Amino acid sequence: MLVLGFDTAASACSAALSDDGKIIARRFEAMARGQAEHLMGMIADVMEEAGKAYQDLDLLAVTTGPGSFTGLRIGLAAARGLALAGDLACMGVTTLEVVAAGVQASERDGATLLVAIESKRDDIFVQVFAAGLAPLSPPQAVLPDALAAVLAGVSITGGRVVIAGDAGPRAVAALDGAGLEVALSNAPEAPDAGTLAALAASRWSPETPIERPRPLYLRPPDAKVPKDGGRLRP
């Protein structure tokens, strides 16, 4: 099964092809902005490197957030366009799940995993996972000071917490003095399309319908409806 995965939701842009669970082509570049200009070129590069055509694809996979509003829309728009053009199934996976899956099993063993992604605000996007990657909490946006309370609401394996994601250093600092053994993971800080593609391949079955990917927003929009609905006042 050939899966094309791509991510533009956070602090990087990446694309990868997975063939029966094995990554055969991959591009990854850290970037705070500019994903719109780079994504389609990366996709073209991985397709060319693997010697594959779009009609060879079985599945598309895209990250759905949380992440930057603009980045999410870029990835989801590209996924929808490619899915419609090629009549392809398309699966959405959260950024938190992809970062979690990027942590090696040896790091997760006997620990609780906290994924923390920067929101570019005071708060951070977080989710807690068991060592086997089963979610222990919902995705949420919290201030770092609230992390201890988030972890107090789940069962911590052996008092040891491994933290992954680009907000990891902030999370570690916030948990100082919480009575937990905390360590930063060596996994990639941003979602990686290779991990995304492999994760989607493991979840998808051609016989099972999948819901159209939708953005996952963890906070209300900054934009507000103007007074009088934007109409000119008499």
Steps between C-alpha positions, in 0.01 A plus 500: 500500500642834391432796731593863441517699822572868550505752782494880513326548834784592734863611482601300193394387153536137397382240252562126481398184317438176689483172305360216712623675813850579371599861428632514145535877457492789747556875520509700824589862562456700818327832431282742692327617183516448124333157490268610219798564275682176588235229541412414140867501402577254780212277391624505141852417619399194701280371217785540250759346733280195557411473132130506579204669332199646678281223360719250689393643836258318727466756778578859593580598859511853640539652845186668634643698791530645746740743341509834323177606333671578168711185503199279562305654215793453261529128570127431504440693178779307324361170630150579383621606155713188449224274634241647265732496199608141554182363660712398798414417860641757742566451872561769761729444799567752776840661538513378860452137391770530233755649742413228754548224241841645415630418848692174503344213696820473709447858622133445576546169678395522865408868470213734430535712187408868493493668158531880516482714185551876481192710430706820451305640796533469876323165498617173346318213329530178700380142524604215729561147367576164658822322409310308231370830355142462623374852581453571870363854460330700227695754295488835678654846510631582847739741667823331608408558865203265450708204378538350845121497536463336157740222600335465840182400318658189344688198630874570476704185441777480758499877549700540177389738224660526156423826320505541121424798275641846439345633825688230693748737669216720625317194630809369680555836669134519604514153659810574707410424859191296412651184649533323164796357315488704178713456189501648150461255214752475217213473248441768234337807655264557205265253330684294237316394185681166504353418840162634384494280189597187693242573770223555244592178320469303825153642567338492157293225345351536149177346631458759777374848405702787648373841593619795296790669687395804700719752680541452875488839670554511876420865556236739361599713198667834562277670242169627629182591315491881480223691667193522274640204303747725321228710342544874478307680770234741375 
